[in-house]
Amino acid sequence: KEIEYLNINREERIEEIEEANYKIADLASELEEKNIGLTQAVDRLQALYKMGLAVNATMDLGKLLDLLSLKSMETMRAQVGYILMLNEKTGNLIVGGAGGISEDFDLELEIPLKPGGVSYWVMNNNQPKLVKDVDKEREFSKMSRLGFIRESVICAPLTDKEKVFGTITIANPVDGSSFGPADIELLTTIAAQASIAIRNARLYEAQESTYLNTVQALVSAIEASDAYTRGHSERVTRYSVALAKKMGMSGDPLKQLEQAAILHDIGKIGIDVALLHKKEKLTAADIDVLKLHPSIGVRILEPIHFLGTVREIIEQHHERHDGNGYPNGLSGDEWRLEGKILAVCDTYDAMTSDRPYRKALSHEIATQEIYDHSGTQFDPEVAAAFLAMCNEGQLPQ
């Protein structure tokens, strides 16, 4: 009986141990789920942090929108990501930035804001929308207006003081699953961050525009006071941009060249007006004073920090290929391509415009002068491209 009692007691203990093992297994499984959730949360926080660093590194709106789209795709592990911005003039949506879209899709195409689109719903309701499975949501079309098949979609509004100005959308998880509530929370956080970044970039662009318009007004005021130089900067800008495009320049370098061409004579503010309008032959001393205007221009624009490259181009627009230019005597590859382009176009317009001390030269004589001084005053490649542009009738009027 004692042995039987011990056996029963042992079986009860075994059952207790088994029950304890089951509890331990349940706790281990629960702990593993929590660890996975914690790891995912940490990963998402790290992704948001990295995204914030990348976004704050640029104030160029176009680059920012592309970056936001790509980083959102990467963070959310999605196949497609894009930002749509409201065109207030037309009431349509324009693609601000996109990733995962077919190369055949025309990103310049405006998208009508009408029912069937997730962005339409989000902008009307000013709240994010999760569509776990598009097949089960009859309200939304499966084919996106951006030319891809939607399976699972999240869209969140971009706002400025409660006013919706666009949307950020991600679609189709890379692993073929569906988005869930945690994903919509993450995209909502990204959208809030993106809204602030876009607003700041717009303010920065507005500030840039204000600065440039102010300085350009000063240049125009200088030219307006002299019939001989009126319109000079505008013509030089048109010639420079056309020549730069012919030579394959685009993006920021083209924008910076355009700004430099508009402002290249800003330094003449610091030159005596009597000397600028002098009809008699210029003396060596007069020429030395006039040669100061690129350096004066640099000093005038120095407080405007975003014009750093533009200042450099302006300073170089009277340099020469052979090193006999001013103010720094640069030669060959020592000066920027933008400076070389501006030098040719500025000289051409100066030759074909009336001056107090001489009449304008003909187009034929001016182009012959550029040809004759290619390799000495002018960079040979730039001079050849300018002459080809003239011969092909591509010189802007």
QUINORSUL-V970024 format. One record per residue. SS is DSSP state (2 for helix, 1 for strand, 0 for the rest). OMEGA is omega in radians with two decimals (* if undefined). Layout:
# QUINORSUL-V970024
ss = {SS:SS}
omega = {OMEGA:OMEGA}
This chain:
# QUINORSUL-V970024
ss = {0:2:2:2:2:2:2:2:2:2:2:2:2:2:2:2:2:2:2:2:2:2:2:2:2:2:2:2:2:2:2:2:2:2:2:2:2:2:2:2:2:2:2:2:2:2:2:2:2:2:2:2:2:2:2:0:0:0:0:0:2:2:2:2:2:2:2:2:2:2:2:2:2:2:2:2:0:1:1:1:1:1:1:1:1:1:0:0:0:0:0:0:1:1:1:1:1:1:1:0:0:0:0:0:0:0:0:0:0:0:1:0:0:0:0:0:0:2:2:2:2:2:2:2:2:0:0:0:1:1:1:0:0:2:2:2:0:0:0:0:0:0:1:0:0:0:0:0:1:0:0:0:1:1:1:1:1:1:1:1:0:0:1:1:1:1:1:1:1:1:1:1:1:0:0:0:0:0:0:0:2:2:2:2:2:2:2:2:2:2:2:2:2:2:2:2:2:2:2:2:2:2:2:2:2:2:2:2:2:2:2:2:2:2:2:2:2:2:2:2:2:2:2:2:0:0:0:0:0:0:0:2:2:2:2:2:2:2:2:2:2:2:2:2:2:2:0:0:0:0:2:2:2:2:2:2:2:2:2:2:2:2:2:0:0:2:2:2:2:2:0:0:2:2:2:2:0:0:0:0:0:0:0:2:2:2:2:2:2:2:0:0:2:2:2:2:2:2:2:2:2:0:0:0:2:2:2:2:2:2:2:2:2:2:2:0:0:0:0:0:0:1:0:0:0:0:0:0:0:0:1:2:2:2:0:0:2:2:2:2:2:2:2:2:2:2:2:2:2:2:2:0:0:0:1:0:0:1:0:0:0:0:2:2:2:2:2:2:2:2:2:2:0:1:0:0:0:1:0:2:2:2:2:2:2:2:2:2:2:2:2:0:0:0:0:0:0}
omega = {3.13:3.12:3.12:3.10:3.12:3.13:3.12:3.13:3.13:3.12:3.10:3.13:3.12:3.10:3.11:3.14:3.12:3.11:3.10:3.11:3.10:3.12:3.12:3.13:3.10:3.12:3.13:3.12:3.12:3.13:3.13:3.10:3.12:3.11:3.11:3.12:3.12:3.11:3.12:3.13:3.12:3.13:-3.12:3.08:3.09:3.12:3.10:3.13:3.14:3.12:3.10:3.11:-3.11:-3.11:-3.11:-3.10:-3.13:3.05:3.08:-3.01:-3.13:3.12:-3.12:-3.11:3.08:-3.12:3.12:-3.14:-3.09:-3.14:3.09:3.07:-3.10:-3.11:-3.08:-3.12:-3.10:3.12:-3.07:3.04:-3.13:3.08:3.06:-3.12:-3.13:2.99:-3.02:3.13:-3.07:-3.08:3.12:3.09:3.06:-3.12:3.12:3.12:-3.09:3.04:3.14:3.13:3.12:3.12:-3.14:-3.11:3.14:-3.10:3.10:-3.10:3.09:-3.07:-3.14:3.10:-3.08:-3.09:-3.10:3.11:3.12:3.13:3.10:-3.13:-3.08:-3.11:3.11:-3.06:-3.13:3.06:-3.10:-3.13:3.05:3.03:-3.06:-3.13:-3.07:-3.14:-3.09:-3.13:-3.08:-3.10:-3.04:3.13:-3.11:3.12:3.11:3.08:3.06:2.97:3.08:3.14:3.13:3.07:3.11:-2.97:2.92:3.13:-3.14:-3.11:2.97:-3.00:3.02:-3.09:3.11:3.09:-3.11:3.13:3.14:3.11:3.00:-3.02:2.95:-3.07:2.96:3.08:-3.09:-3.12:3.10:3.14:3.09:3.06:-3.13:-3.11:-3.14:-3.13:-3.13:3.06:-3.13:-3.14:3.08:3.08:3.11:-3.13:3.11:3.11:-3.13:-3.13:3.12:-3.12:3.14:3.11:3.12:3.14:3.11:3.10:3.13:3.12:3.12:3.11:3.09:-3.11:3.13:3.10:-3.08:3.13:3.13:-3.12:3.11:3.10:3.09:3.12:-3.14:3.12:3.11:-3.09:-3.11:-3.13:-3.08:-3.11:-3.08:-3.09:-3.11:3.13:-3.09:-3.07:3.13:-3.14:3.13:3.11:3.14:3.14:-3.06:-3.13:3.14:-3.14:3.14:3.12:3.12:-3.13:3.04:-3.13:3.12:3.06:-3.08:3.13:3.13:3.12:-3.13:3.08:3.13:3.13:3.14:-3.14:3.12:-2.99:-2.93:-3.13:-3.13:-3.13:3.14:3.00:-3.10:3.13:3.14:-3.12:-3.14:3.13:-3.14:-3.09:-3.06:-3.11:3.13:3.11:-3.12:3.09:3.10:3.12:3.10:-3.11:3.12:3.12:3.14:-3.13:3.14:-2.96:3.06:3.14:3.09:3.12:3.12:-3.12:3.13:-3.07:-3.06:-3.14:-3.12:-2.93:-3.07:3.12:-3.10:3.13:3.12:3.10:-3.12:3.12:3.13:-3.13:-3.02:-2.97:3.02:3.01:-3.13:-3.13:-3.10:3.09:-3.11:3.13:-3.12:0.15:-2.99:3.09:3.13:3.13:3.04:-3.09:-3.11:3.13:-3.01:3.08:3.13:3.11:3.12:3.11:-3.13:-3.14:-3.14:-3.06:3.10:-3.14:3.14:-3.11:3.10:-3.13:-3.06:3.09:3.05:3.05:-3.12:-3.03:3.10:3.07:-3.14:3.03:3.11:3.10:-3.09:3.14:-3.12:-3.14:3.08:3.09:3.11:3.09:-3.09:-3.07:3.04:-3.11:3.06:3.10:-3.02:3.03:-3.05:-3.11:-3.13:3.12:3.14:3.13:3.13:-3.14:3.10:3.11:3.12:-3.11:-3.12:3.11:-3.09:3.14:-3.11:3.12:*}
